[in-house]
Amino acid sequence: MVNPGFMWFILFWVFVLLFAMSVGGFFMFRKFLKVLPKADGKSKLDWQNHYVEASRHLWTDDSKTFLDQLVSPVPTPFRDIAKHSIAARIGQVALEDNAGEVTREHCLRGYILATPKRDYKSLTSFLEKNDIDYSAHKHLLQ
């Protein structure tokens, strides 16, 4: 007969592994959805890469530093991915404005537009804590 303690040990690890695979599968599925082409033939990731490359020459040292400050609350394992998607949105905003360079205003507007609605509360508290004036962009937070 099998020891009951060993059976509980195996059952515990079955649930731990199922949970870990479910979490990993969720994030892999989200990444898969980003790679699927839209109606225009390009995926969300294709557009992000396009805007990052098209706006690369517009970035100044000040705007890069400001972007680093804006993504600082993102946990380290996810920071590079968040920085890329936020930089893409900022680049899109700057290109649509036909700007000569990416300014702090472009960074703020792109950062707000790239942030999901569910995170607006933490976004505003972060901006207020760091004394960043976002009053001109409050209408985007509605």
PAVEX-435243 format. One line per 10 residues: number of its first residue (from 0); their letters; for each residue x, y, z of C-alpha. Coordinates in steps of 0.001 Angstrom, whole numbers, plus 500000, padded with zeros to 6 digits. Layout:
% residues N
NUM	A	X/Y/Z | ... $
END
This chain:
% residues 142
0	MVNPGFMWFI	500000/500000/500000 | 501153/503572/499231 | 501923/505929/502084 | 499108/508586/502396 | 501687/511336/502968 | 503330/510490/499635 | 499943/510596/497877 | 499274/514083/499285 | 502758/515148/498177 | 502098/513951/494610 $
10	LFWVFVLLFA	498635/515565/494575 | 500106/518867/495790 | 502681/518880/492997 | 500047/517976/490398 | 498120/521133/491345 | 501279/523272/491462 | 502311/522118/487988 | 498801/522548/486568 | 498688/526082/487974 | 502128/526932/486568 $
20	MSVGGFFMFR	501246/525560/483127 | 497949/527457/483140 | 499639/530763/483938 | 502300/530167/481286 | 499691/529115/478756 | 497662/532248/479434 | 500623/534514/478687 | 501628/532473/475642 | 498079/532723/474298 | 498078/536503/474806 $
30	KFLKVLPKAD	501362/536721/472894 | 499886/534506/470157 | 496922/536873/469801 | 499307/539820/469337 | 501030/538011/466460 | 497835/537299/464514 | 497450/539622/461513 | 494670/542205/461588 | 492530/543288/458632 | 495403/545367/457209 $
40	GKSKLDWQNH	497700/542325/457132 | 499962/543461/459975 | 499827/542222/463542 | 499897/544367/466664 | 503577/543466/467140 | 504338/544416/463514 | 502803/547841/464098 | 504694/548275/467360 | 507981/547465/465635 | 507094/549812/462773 $
50	YVEASRHLWT	506419/552761/465084 | 509552/552109/467150 | 511741/551987/464034 | 510034/554923/462298 | 510413/557156/465356 | 513882/556022/466449 | 515548/559190/465081 | 513088/561427/466970 | 514114/560289/470448 | 516348/562596/472485 $
60	DDSKTFLDQL	518327/561704/475594 | 515776/563596/477701 | 512825/561688/476234 | 514612/558343/476692 | 515334/559193/480316 | 511719/560255/480825 | 510517/556970/479287 | 512760/555052/481687 | 511222/557009/484565 | 507691/556268/483328 $
70	VSPVPTPFRD	508262/552498/483101 | 510071/552284/486443 | 506968/551014/488358 | 506658/548028/486007 | 508134/544859/487551 | 511612/544114/486201 | 510751/540883/484295 | 508096/542742/482279 | 509795/546137/481983 | 511452/545611/478576 $
80	IAKHSIAARI	508219/544461/476961 | 506261/547320/478538 | 508936/549818/477507 | 508782/548618/473903 | 504993/548830/473657 | 504889/552233/475381 | 507720/553524/473162 | 505768/552336/470128 | 502688/554260/471223 | 504771/557368/471990 $
90	GQVALEDNAG	506401/557052/468575 | 502987/556765/466952 | 501812/559918/468738 | 504955/561827/467708 | 504707/560675/464078 | 501012/561606/463889 | 501925/565081/465178 | 504697/565363/462536 | 507048/566288/465379 | 510733/566983/464922 $
100	EVTREHCLRG	511527/565162/468161 | 509786/563221/470907 | 508941/565610/473740 | 507803/565006/477312 | 504251/565837/476177 | 504406/563079/473557 | 505755/560716/476219 | 502939/561528/478640 | 500204/561249/476022 | 501618/558007/474602 $
110	YILATPKRDY	502104/556583/478088 | 498491/557304/479016 | 497194/555896/475710 | 499324/552756/476066 | 498118/552105/479613 | 495015/549908/480011 | 492033/551567/481721 | 492242/549192/484673 | 495652/550684/485553 | 494643/554376/485435 $
120	KSLTSFLEKN	494470/554651/489218 | 498043/553438/489699 | 499160/555546/486716 | 497770/558755/488199 | 499146/557986/491653 | 502598/557343/490131 | 502487/560619/488180 | 501366/562575/491246 | 503969/560928/493469 | 506712/561959/491025 $
130	DIDYSAHKHL	505321/565509/490579 | 504668/565008/486866 | 502050/567425/485569 | 499521/565539/483470 | 496701/568102/483701 | 496749/568695/479927 | 496031/564986/479377 | 493363/564356/482023 | 490731/564077/479289 | 492478/560897/478085 $
140	LQ	491855/559272/481450 | 488051/559324/481089 $
END
